[in-house]
Amino acid sequence: MTVSLVEGWRGEICHTALTDESGRFTVYKVVDPSFHNWSGLALALRGQQISDFPLCNKSFNLSYCGHDL
């Protein structure tokens, strides 16, 4: 198993790879920085009005599609 963290403009990008006995990839996963940061947005909005969501959401600048990688 190999794990690599690479700096991206939204934060760390995590690459994880598993190989078989011949060194061929069996699993390769990329985790976008937004995956880790969505929980931060949830904490920032806890106890706030729903009208605060658009401003906070844009402040965090999270990737919707990056969460589903």
C-alpha positions as CSV (number, residue, x, y, z in Angstrom):
1,M,0.0,0.0,0.0
2,T,1.2,3.5,-0.9
3,V,-0.1,6.8,0.3
4,S,1.0,10.1,-1.2
5,L,-0.1,13.6,-0.1
6,V,0.3,16.3,-2.7
7,E,-0.5,20.0,-2.1
8,G,-3.3,21.4,-4.3
9,W,-4.8,24.8,-4.3
10,R,-7.7,23.7,-2.0
11,G,-5.5,21.7,0.3
12,E,-3.9,18.2,0.4
13,I,-4.8,15.7,-2.3
14,C,-4.4,12.1,-1.1
15,H,-3.5,9.3,-3.5
16,T,-3.7,5.7,-2.3
17,A,-2.6,2.7,-4.3
18,L,-2.7,-1.0,-3.8
19,T,-0.7,-3.4,-6.0
20,D,-0.7,-7.1,-6.6
21,E,2.4,-9.4,-6.5
22,S,3.4,-8.3,-10.0
23,G,3.3,-4.6,-9.2
24,R,0.1,-3.9,-11.1
25,F,-2.5,-1.6,-9.6
26,T,-5.5,-3.4,-8.0
27,V,-7.0,-0.3,-6.4
28,Y,-6.2,3.4,-6.9
29,K,-8.1,6.1,-5.0
30,V,-7.8,9.9,-5.0
31,V,-9.3,12.0,-2.2
32,D,-10.0,15.6,-2.9
33,P,-9.3,18.2,-0.2
34,S,-13.0,19.1,-0.1
35,F,-13.7,15.6,1.3
36,H,-12.0,16.6,4.6
37,N,-13.3,20.1,4.6
38,W,-17.0,19.5,4.4
39,S,-17.1,18.7,8.1
40,G,-15.5,22.1,8.8
41,L,-18.3,23.8,7.0
42,A,-20.9,21.8,9.0
43,L,-19.1,23.0,12.2
44,A,-19.0,26.6,11.1
45,L,-22.8,26.6,10.4
46,R,-23.8,24.8,13.6
47,G,-26.3,27.0,15.4
48,Q,-26.4,29.6,12.6
49,Q,-29.3,30.8,10.5
50,I,-29.9,29.0,7.1
51,S,-29.4,32.3,5.4
52,D,-25.7,32.2,6.4
53,F,-25.2,29.1,4.3
54,P,-24.4,30.8,0.9
55,L,-21.8,33.1,2.4
56,C,-20.1,30.3,4.5
57,N,-20.3,27.9,1.6
58,K,-18.5,30.2,-0.8
59,S,-16.0,31.1,1.9
60,F,-14.9,27.5,2.2
61,N,-14.9,27.2,-1.7
62,L,-15.5,23.4,-1.5
63,S,-15.7,21.2,-4.6
64,Y,-19.0,19.4,-5.0
65,C,-17.7,16.9,-7.6
66,G,-14.4,16.5,-5.7
67,H,-16.3,15.0,-2.7
68,D,-17.6,12.2,-5.0
69,L,-14.2,11.0,-6.4
